[in-house]
Amino acid sequence: MANEAGIKATDGMGGEGYYDSHSAIQGNAVEQQAARLRRAVRALNLDRPELTIIDYGCGPGRNSMAAFRAVLDEVRKHNAELPIVAMHNDQISNDWNDLVANIQGPDGYLKNVDGVRVAISAGSFFGAVASDGSIDLGMSFMASHWLDGAVSLHAPGTLFFADITGPAREAIAALADDHWTRFMRHRAREVRSGGWLVVEAMSSIKDPGDRSGLAAGGHRLYRALWQIADGMAQDGLVERAHLDAFVFPVYFRELDEIRAPLEREADLKAAFEIIELENELIENPYVEAWRQHGDDAAYAKAYAGFSRGFSESAFRNGLFNLSAAEKNSADALTEMFYTRLEDLFRAEPDGHIFDNRSMTLVVRRR
Ligand SMILES: C[S@@+](CC[C@H](N)C(=O)[O-])C[C@H]1O[C@@H](n2cnc3c(N)ncnc32)[C@H](O)[C@@H]1O
């Protein structure tokens, strides 16, 4: 769903290197996948004219480099000559200049590997982003938990899916199921028979001790984001009606919700063999550094920067653009929001710690 300016709620992460400099948590999530990616490569048929590897939702790409380096290294161990297409998918609004700079940069994957052609696929992964049967290995990190566009539900008192109650909670679960089914259906078309798909994303597990009934990844951060947005509504800076309707457009699925369409939908059941479905907690480098050095201000700055790196476009498009007035532009509201967030993290450094609960699905295309 696009707004008047044609900008989607999940428009690219902060450009001009901002996302790259504030995505250490995502970086750890990707690093952790290297062994799975190498195993997938070893299972592929490398006796082919060309091999195509795609990263769905690659962002500006710094973290994507680590994934491609592992995959290409493993391919070259087994086949020194095979021509490879390294394809990067994200939305058209992604910072593609940053991505290309990363590919060519010191950590880029072209440095040590010959015979690789870079391809860009700009478009939503809720639609087709590669030709049918063209992908040998698909991967995706910290991306498929984004919903397809803005979510507008009546959800006063929260902006986080897990804290929504009643029929609106059921509505967002149904929406998320529909979007995940669509994501996997397109991958079923794109990944060739014998190809593999490794999808990592934020997730949730049951937690009866939490008021949401879940330990949803990052829930303390989303509650802090709510606290700041609510404070701005109380101060008359954002309109309460807009905030009541604003839901941050992510959904962190439990493993059962990941599995559901793969078992329920006949075409998906026929298409994919589940090799692995895991839930794990990934290290948070900002908290590690804070525990080591005890520098509250540095921690608050880094954590607020991380939060801004992935959330700014959703807040701008879903809230600040709508509430902007002559006195306070969307830019001013955005600055105010993240300044208040940093202040909160500095004042209560152990109150809002981000738990990076991640899931990985590995499937083989039959
Ligand atoms: C948190 S970033 C992760 C980027 C990268 N994979 C990483 O691990 O650092 C999420 C990415 O998903 C992309 N994304 C969200 N919705 C998308 C969609 N419908 N189609 C393609 N990419 C999408 C965003 O633009 C963003 O680049």
The ligand as a Gaussian input file, in Angstrom:
#p B3LYP/6-31G(d) Opt

LIG

0 1
 C       16.155000      -4.686000       8.474000
 S       16.493000      -4.581000       6.768000
 C       17.508000      -5.999000       6.513000
 C       18.466000      -5.776000       5.392000
 C       19.491000      -6.880000       5.214000
 N       18.885000      -8.122000       4.797000
 C       20.284000      -7.075000       6.489000
 O       20.213000      -8.184000       7.048000
 O       20.968000      -6.155000       6.917000
 C       14.966000      -5.086000       5.994000
 C       15.012000      -4.955000       4.479000
 O       13.838000      -5.564000       3.946000
 C       13.437000      -4.783000       2.849000
 N       12.028000      -5.050000       2.538000
 C       10.942000      -4.843000       3.319000
 N        9.829000      -5.141000       2.637000
 C       10.224000      -5.553000       1.401000
 C        9.533000      -5.988000       0.239000
 N        8.206000      -6.048000       0.230000
 N       10.249000      -6.346000      -0.843000
 C       11.603000      -6.288000      -0.841000
 N       12.322000      -5.870000       0.238000
 C       11.635000      -5.503000       1.335000
 C       13.653000      -3.363000       3.330000
 O       13.634000      -2.418000       2.267000
 C       14.992000      -3.507000       4.008000
 O       16.054000      -3.273000       3.138000

